[in-house]
């Protein structure tokens, strides 16, 4: 009989270990489900919850990026592509340049008006480009200056200064 008591004592701790192992497993599963529930709630209602604690109206964070996107969204107007300008570079009779320019206009009506004035537009642009030295034409930063100068000159040719939206230099070749 003493052997049976020893065997019973040995079996009882094993059963307790199994019960403790099951309890730990159940506790772990409950914790994981709870964490997933909290994460899901934050995902769907996080801005509202934070708004309550930090006194912000709900959805305030969500609206700001949309307003910013609207400001950066820009509609491109009709383009007038001019034939490339081929001219001698000022101060150097052996070098010449070929530059292609595109003009973005406000609307179709202005585009039709600009097509009628193409020789006048080309003459004004050629006068500006022909006066530039090779250093100015080759400098990347000076292209913005050339664009602005062409833009300011061409604004005077149209009825409204806002008829020209932008000037684009699409190609520069210096030889």
Rosetta constraint file for C-alpha pairs under 8 A:
AtomPair CA 1 CA 5 HARMONIC 6.59 0.50
AtomPair CA 2 CA 6 HARMONIC 6.39 0.50
AtomPair CA 3 CA 7 HARMONIC 6.24 0.50
AtomPair CA 4 CA 8 HARMONIC 6.10 0.50
AtomPair CA 5 CA 9 HARMONIC 6.12 0.50
AtomPair CA 6 CA 10 HARMONIC 6.23 0.50
AtomPair CA 7 CA 11 HARMONIC 6.22 0.50
AtomPair CA 8 CA 12 HARMONIC 6.16 0.50
AtomPair CA 9 CA 13 HARMONIC 6.99 0.50
AtomPair CA 10 CA 14 HARMONIC 6.92 0.50
AtomPair CA 11 CA 15 HARMONIC 6.42 0.50
AtomPair CA 12 CA 16 HARMONIC 6.35 0.50
AtomPair CA 13 CA 17 HARMONIC 6.15 0.50
AtomPair CA 14 CA 18 HARMONIC 6.30 0.50
AtomPair CA 15 CA 19 HARMONIC 6.26 0.50
AtomPair CA 16 CA 20 HARMONIC 6.15 0.50
AtomPair CA 17 CA 21 HARMONIC 6.06 0.50
AtomPair CA 18 CA 22 HARMONIC 6.19 0.50
AtomPair CA 19 CA 23 HARMONIC 6.16 0.50
AtomPair CA 20 CA 24 HARMONIC 6.20 0.50
AtomPair CA 21 CA 25 HARMONIC 6.24 0.50
AtomPair CA 22 CA 26 HARMONIC 6.14 0.50
AtomPair CA 23 CA 27 HARMONIC 6.03 0.50
AtomPair CA 24 CA 28 HARMONIC 6.05 0.50
AtomPair CA 25 CA 29 HARMONIC 6.24 0.50
AtomPair CA 26 CA 30 HARMONIC 6.18 0.50
AtomPair CA 27 CA 31 HARMONIC 6.23 0.50
AtomPair CA 28 CA 32 HARMONIC 6.25 0.50
AtomPair CA 29 CA 33 HARMONIC 6.18 0.50
AtomPair CA 30 CA 34 HARMONIC 6.09 0.50
AtomPair CA 31 CA 35 HARMONIC 6.15 0.50
AtomPair CA 32 CA 36 HARMONIC 6.18 0.50
AtomPair CA 33 CA 37 HARMONIC 6.13 0.50
AtomPair CA 34 CA 38 HARMONIC 6.26 0.50
AtomPair CA 35 CA 39 HARMONIC 6.11 0.50
AtomPair CA 36 CA 40 HARMONIC 6.02 0.50
AtomPair CA 37 CA 41 HARMONIC 6.09 0.50
AtomPair CA 38 CA 42 HARMONIC 6.20 0.50
AtomPair CA 39 CA 43 HARMONIC 6.12 0.50
AtomPair CA 40 CA 44 HARMONIC 6.30 0.50
AtomPair CA 41 CA 45 HARMONIC 5.70 0.50
AtomPair CA 41 CA 46 HARMONIC 6.95 0.50
AtomPair CA 42 CA 46 HARMONIC 4.13 0.50
AtomPair CA 42 CA 47 HARMONIC 7.91 0.50
AtomPair CA 42 CA 49 HARMONIC 7.76 0.50
AtomPair CA 45 CA 49 HARMONIC 6.21 0.50
AtomPair CA 46 CA 50 HARMONIC 6.06 0.50
AtomPair CA 47 CA 51 HARMONIC 5.95 0.50
AtomPair CA 47 CA 58 HARMONIC 6.27 0.50
AtomPair CA 47 CA 59 HARMONIC 6.32 0.50
AtomPair CA 47 CA 61 HARMONIC 7.39 0.50
AtomPair CA 48 CA 52 HARMONIC 6.33 0.50
AtomPair CA 48 CA 57 HARMONIC 7.72 0.50
AtomPair CA 48 CA 58 HARMONIC 4.91 0.50
AtomPair CA 48 CA 59 HARMONIC 6.92 0.50
AtomPair CA 49 CA 53 HARMONIC 6.60 0.50
AtomPair CA 50 CA 54 HARMONIC 5.91 0.50
AtomPair CA 50 CA 55 HARMONIC 7.96 0.50
AtomPair CA 50 CA 56 HARMONIC 7.60 0.50
AtomPair CA 51 CA 55 HARMONIC 5.25 0.50
AtomPair CA 51 CA 56 HARMONIC 4.27 0.50
AtomPair CA 51 CA 57 HARMONIC 5.70 0.50
AtomPair CA 51 CA 58 HARMONIC 5.65 0.50
AtomPair CA 52 CA 56 HARMONIC 6.63 0.50
AtomPair CA 52 CA 57 HARMONIC 7.74 0.50
AtomPair CA 52 CA 58 HARMONIC 7.99 0.50
AtomPair CA 56 CA 60 HARMONIC 6.97 0.50
AtomPair CA 59 CA 63 HARMONIC 6.36 0.50
AtomPair CA 60 CA 64 HARMONIC 6.76 0.50
AtomPair CA 61 CA 65 HARMONIC 7.58 0.50
AtomPair CA 62 CA 66 HARMONIC 7.27 0.50
AtomPair CA 63 CA 67 HARMONIC 6.40 0.50
AtomPair CA 64 CA 68 HARMONIC 6.27 0.50
AtomPair CA 65 CA 69 HARMONIC 6.12 0.50
AtomPair CA 66 CA 70 HARMONIC 6.38 0.50
AtomPair CA 67 CA 71 HARMONIC 6.54 0.50
AtomPair CA 68 CA 72 HARMONIC 6.50 0.50
AtomPair CA 69 CA 73 HARMONIC 6.13 0.50
AtomPair CA 76 CA 104 HARMONIC 7.47 0.50
AtomPair CA 77 CA 104 HARMONIC 5.87 0.50
AtomPair CA 77 CA 105 HARMONIC 5.60 0.50
AtomPair CA 77 CA 106 HARMONIC 5.58 0.50
AtomPair CA 77 CA 107 HARMONIC 6.03 0.50
AtomPair CA 77 CA 165 HARMONIC 7.66 0.50
AtomPair CA 78 CA 104 HARMONIC 5.82 0.50
AtomPair CA 78 CA 105 HARMONIC 5.53 0.50
AtomPair CA 78 CA 106 HARMONIC 6.95 0.50
AtomPair CA 78 CA 107 HARMONIC 6.09 0.50
AtomPair CA 78 CA 108 HARMONIC 6.41 0.50
AtomPair CA 78 CA 111 HARMONIC 6.81 0.50
AtomPair CA 79 CA 102 HARMONIC 6.49 0.50
AtomPair CA 79 CA 103 HARMONIC 5.54 0.50
AtomPair CA 79 CA 104 HARMONIC 4.52 0.50
AtomPair CA 79 CA 105 HARMONIC 6.10 0.50
AtomPair CA 79 CA 111 HARMONIC 7.47 0.50
AtomPair CA 80 CA 102 HARMONIC 5.64 0.50
AtomPair CA 80 CA 103 HARMONIC 5.06 0.50
AtomPair CA 80 CA 104 HARMONIC 6.39 0.50
AtomPair CA 80 CA 105 HARMONIC 7.42 0.50
AtomPair CA 80 CA 111 HARMONIC 6.82 0.50
AtomPair CA 80 CA 114 HARMONIC 7.79 0.50
AtomPair CA 80 CA 115 HARMONIC 7.67 0.50
AtomPair CA 81 CA 101 HARMONIC 6.41 0.50
AtomPair CA 81 CA 102 HARMONIC 4.43 0.50
AtomPair CA 81 CA 103 HARMONIC 6.41 0.50
AtomPair CA 82 CA 100 HARMONIC 6.87 0.50
AtomPair CA 82 CA 101 HARMONIC 5.91 0.50
AtomPair CA 82 CA 102 HARMONIC 6.05 0.50
AtomPair CA 82 CA 103 HARMONIC 7.94 0.50
AtomPair CA 82 CA 118 HARMONIC 7.96 0.50
AtomPair CA 82 CA 122 HARMONIC 7.76 0.50
AtomPair CA 83 CA 100 HARMONIC 6.61 0.50
AtomPair CA 83 CA 101 HARMONIC 7.69 0.50
AtomPair CA 84 CA 98 HARMONIC 6.31 0.50
AtomPair CA 84 CA 99 HARMONIC 5.46 0.50
AtomPair CA 84 CA 100 HARMONIC 4.34 0.50
AtomPair CA 84 CA 101 HARMONIC 6.96 0.50
AtomPair CA 85 CA 97 HARMONIC 7.78 0.50
AtomPair CA 85 CA 98 HARMONIC 5.37 0.50
AtomPair CA 85 CA 99 HARMONIC 5.14 0.50
AtomPair CA 85 CA 100 HARMONIC 6.21 0.50
AtomPair CA 85 CA 126 HARMONIC 7.02 0.50
AtomPair CA 86 CA 96 HARMONIC 7.11 0.50
AtomPair CA 86 CA 97 HARMONIC 5.72 0.50
AtomPair CA 86 CA 98 HARMONIC 4.47 0.50
AtomPair CA 86 CA 99 HARMONIC 6.73 0.50
AtomPair CA 87 CA 96 HARMONIC 5.54 0.50
AtomPair CA 87 CA 97 HARMONIC 5.60 0.50
AtomPair CA 87 CA 98 HARMONIC 6.68 0.50
AtomPair CA 87 CA 126 HARMONIC 7.68 0.50
AtomPair CA 87 CA 129 HARMONIC 7.95 0.50
AtomPair CA 87 CA 130 HARMONIC 6.39 0.50
AtomPair CA 88 CA 92 HARMONIC 7.51 0.50
AtomPair CA 88 CA 93 HARMONIC 6.40 0.50
AtomPair CA 88 CA 94 HARMONIC 7.70 0.50
AtomPair CA 88 CA 95 HARMONIC 6.12 0.50
AtomPair CA 88 CA 96 HARMONIC 4.18 0.50
AtomPair CA 88 CA 97 HARMONIC 6.34 0.50
AtomPair CA 88 CA 130 HARMONIC 6.57 0.50
AtomPair CA 89 CA 93 HARMONIC 6.77 0.50
AtomPair CA 89 CA 95 HARMONIC 5.90 0.50
AtomPair CA 89 CA 96 HARMONIC 5.17 0.50
AtomPair CA 89 CA 97 HARMONIC 6.54 0.50
AtomPair CA 89 CA 130 HARMONIC 6.01 0.50
AtomPair CA 89 CA 131 HARMONIC 7.37 0.50
AtomPair CA 89 CA 132 HARMONIC 6.67 0.50
AtomPair CA 89 CA 133 HARMONIC 6.02 0.50
AtomPair CA 89 CA 134 HARMONIC 6.34 0.50
AtomPair CA 90 CA 130 HARMONIC 6.03 0.50
AtomPair CA 90 CA 131 HARMONIC 5.47 0.50
AtomPair CA 90 CA 132 HARMONIC 5.76 0.50
AtomPair CA 90 CA 133 HARMONIC 5.15 0.50
AtomPair CA 90 CA 134 HARMONIC 7.40 0.50
AtomPair CA 91 CA 133 HARMONIC 6.62 0.50
AtomPair CA 95 CA 174 HARMONIC 7.28 0.50
AtomPair CA 95 CA 175 HARMONIC 5.63 0.50
AtomPair CA 96 CA 174 HARMONIC 5.98 0.50
AtomPair CA 96 CA 175 HARMONIC 5.60 0.50
AtomPair CA 97 CA 172 HARMONIC 7.13 0.50
AtomPair CA 97 CA 173 HARMONIC 5.53 0.50
AtomPair CA 97 CA 174 HARMONIC 4.32 0.50
AtomPair CA 97 CA 175 HARMONIC 6.19 0.50
AtomPair CA 98 CA 171 HARMONIC 7.68 0.50
AtomPair CA 98 CA 172 HARMONIC 5.77 0.50
AtomPair CA 98 CA 173 HARMONIC 5.02 0.50
AtomPair CA 98 CA 174 HARMONIC 6.40 0.50
AtomPair CA 99 CA 169 HARMONIC 7.24 0.50
AtomPair CA 99 CA 170 HARMONIC 7.53 0.50
AtomPair CA 99 CA 171 HARMONIC 5.37 0.50
AtomPair CA 99 CA 172 HARMONIC 4.51 0.50
AtomPair CA 99 CA 173 HARMONIC 6.39 0.50
AtomPair CA 100 CA 169 HARMONIC 5.98 0.50
AtomPair CA 100 CA 170 HARMONIC 5.40 0.50
AtomPair CA 100 CA 171 HARMONIC 4.89 0.50
AtomPair CA 100 CA 172 HARMONIC 6.65 0.50
AtomPair CA 101 CA 167 HARMONIC 7.16 0.50
AtomPair CA 101 CA 168 HARMONIC 5.63 0.50
AtomPair CA 101 CA 169 HARMONIC 4.62 0.50
AtomPair CA 101 CA 170 HARMONIC 5.66 0.50
AtomPair CA 101 CA 171 HARMONIC 7.26 0.50
AtomPair CA 102 CA 167 HARMONIC 6.02 0.50
AtomPair CA 102 CA 168 HARMONIC 4.99 0.50
AtomPair CA 102 CA 169 HARMONIC 6.43 0.50
AtomPair CA 102 CA 170 HARMONIC 6.90 0.50
AtomPair CA 103 CA 164 HARMONIC 7.22 0.50
AtomPair CA 103 CA 165 HARMONIC 7.73 0.50
AtomPair CA 103 CA 166 HARMONIC 6.08 0.50
AtomPair CA 103 CA 167 HARMONIC 4.76 0.50
AtomPair CA 103 CA 168 HARMONIC 6.20 0.50
AtomPair CA 104 CA 164 HARMONIC 6.13 0.50
AtomPair CA 104 CA 165 HARMONIC 5.36 0.50
AtomPair CA 104 CA 166 HARMONIC 5.05 0.50
AtomPair CA 104 CA 167 HARMONIC 6.21 0.50
AtomPair CA 104 CA 168 HARMONIC 7.73 0.50
AtomPair CA 105 CA 110 HARMONIC 6.49 0.50
AtomPair CA 105 CA 111 HARMONIC 6.27 0.50
AtomPair CA 105 CA 163 HARMONIC 5.79 0.50
AtomPair CA 105 CA 164 HARMONIC 4.59 0.50
AtomPair CA 105 CA 165 HARMONIC 5.29 0.50
AtomPair CA 105 CA 166 HARMONIC 7.18 0.50
AtomPair CA 106 CA 110 HARMONIC 6.45 0.50
AtomPair CA 106 CA 111 HARMONIC 7.80 0.50
AtomPair CA 106 CA 162 HARMONIC 7.25 0.50
AtomPair CA 106 CA 163 HARMONIC 4.96 0.50
AtomPair CA 106 CA 164 HARMONIC 5.94 0.50
AtomPair CA 106 CA 165 HARMONIC 6.02 0.50
AtomPair CA 107 CA 111 HARMONIC 6.40 0.50
AtomPair CA 107 CA 163 HARMONIC 7.76 0.50
AtomPair CA 108 CA 112 HARMONIC 6.28 0.50
AtomPair CA 109 CA 113 HARMONIC 6.35 0.50
AtomPair CA 110 CA 114 HARMONIC 6.03 0.50
AtomPair CA 110 CA 163 HARMONIC 6.59 0.50
AtomPair CA 111 CA 115 HARMONIC 6.20 0.50
AtomPair CA 112 CA 116 HARMONIC 6.64 0.50
AtomPair CA 113 CA 117 HARMONIC 6.62 0.50
AtomPair CA 114 CA 118 HARMONIC 6.10 0.50
AtomPair CA 114 CA 121 HARMONIC 7.99 0.50
AtomPair CA 117 CA 121 HARMONIC 6.16 0.50
AtomPair CA 118 CA 122 HARMONIC 6.02 0.50
AtomPair CA 119 CA 123 HARMONIC 6.09 0.50
AtomPair CA 120 CA 124 HARMONIC 6.34 0.50
AtomPair CA 121 CA 125 HARMONIC 6.25 0.50
AtomPair CA 121 CA 154 HARMONIC 6.92 0.50
AtomPair CA 121 CA 157 HARMONIC 7.96 0.50
AtomPair CA 122 CA 126 HARMONIC 5.92 0.50
AtomPair CA 123 CA 127 HARMONIC 6.16 0.50
AtomPair CA 124 CA 128 HARMONIC 6.47 0.50
AtomPair CA 124 CA 153 HARMONIC 7.30 0.50
AtomPair CA 124 CA 154 HARMONIC 7.54 0.50
AtomPair CA 125 CA 129 HARMONIC 6.16 0.50
AtomPair CA 125 CA 150 HARMONIC 6.27 0.50
AtomPair CA 126 CA 130 HARMONIC 5.77 0.50
AtomPair CA 127 CA 131 HARMONIC 6.54 0.50
AtomPair CA 128 CA 132 HARMONIC 7.09 0.50
AtomPair CA 128 CA 149 HARMONIC 7.79 0.50
AtomPair CA 128 CA 150 HARMONIC 7.13 0.50
AtomPair CA 129 CA 146 HARMONIC 7.95 0.50
AtomPair CA 132 CA 136 HARMONIC 6.14 0.50
AtomPair CA 132 CA 137 HARMONIC 6.61 0.50
AtomPair CA 133 CA 137 HARMONIC 6.43 0.50
AtomPair CA 134 CA 138 HARMONIC 6.04 0.50
AtomPair CA 135 CA 139 HARMONIC 6.01 0.50
AtomPair CA 136 CA 142 HARMONIC 5.78 0.50
AtomPair CA 136 CA 143 HARMONIC 7.71 0.50
AtomPair CA 137 CA 142 HARMONIC 7.04 0.50
AtomPair CA 137 CA 143 HARMONIC 7.01 0.50
AtomPair CA 138 CA 142 HARMONIC 7.93 0.50
AtomPair CA 138 CA 174 HARMONIC 7.91 0.50
AtomPair CA 139 CA 143 HARMONIC 6.78 0.50
AtomPair CA 140 CA 144 HARMONIC 7.86 0.50
AtomPair CA 141 CA 145 HARMONIC 7.44 0.50
AtomPair CA 142 CA 146 HARMONIC 6.32 0.50
AtomPair CA 143 CA 147 HARMONIC 6.08 0.50
AtomPair CA 143 CA 169 HARMONIC 7.89 0.50
AtomPair CA 144 CA 148 HARMONIC 6.13 0.50
AtomPair CA 145 CA 149 HARMONIC 6.10 0.50
AtomPair CA 146 CA 150 HARMONIC 6.11 0.50
AtomPair CA 147 CA 151 HARMONIC 6.02 0.50
AtomPair CA 147 CA 167 HARMONIC 5.84 0.50
AtomPair CA 147 CA 168 HARMONIC 7.09 0.50
AtomPair CA 147 CA 169 HARMONIC 7.37 0.50
AtomPair CA 148 CA 152 HARMONIC 6.08 0.50
AtomPair CA 148 CA 167 HARMONIC 7.82 0.50
AtomPair CA 149 CA 153 HARMONIC 6.20 0.50
AtomPair CA 150 CA 154 HARMONIC 6.09 0.50
AtomPair CA 150 CA 167 HARMONIC 7.48 0.50
AtomPair CA 151 CA 155 HARMONIC 6.12 0.50
AtomPair CA 151 CA 164 HARMONIC 7.45 0.50
AtomPair CA 151 CA 166 HARMONIC 7.11 0.50
AtomPair CA 151 CA 167 HARMONIC 6.31 0.50
AtomPair CA 152 CA 156 HARMONIC 7.14 0.50
AtomPair CA 153 CA 157 HARMONIC 7.52 0.50
AtomPair CA 154 CA 158 HARMONIC 7.11 0.50
AtomPair CA 154 CA 164 HARMONIC 7.84 0.50
AtomPair CA 155 CA 160 HARMONIC 7.33 0.50
AtomPair CA 155 CA 161 HARMONIC 4.87 0.50
AtomPair CA 155 CA 162 HARMONIC 7.50 0.50
AtomPair CA 155 CA 163 HARMONIC 7.48 0.50
AtomPair CA 155 CA 164 HARMONIC 6.65 0.50
AtomPair CA 156 CA 161 HARMONIC 6.80 0.50
AtomPair CA 158 CA 163 HARMONIC 6.76 0.50
AtomPair CA 159 CA 163 HARMONIC 7.53 0.50
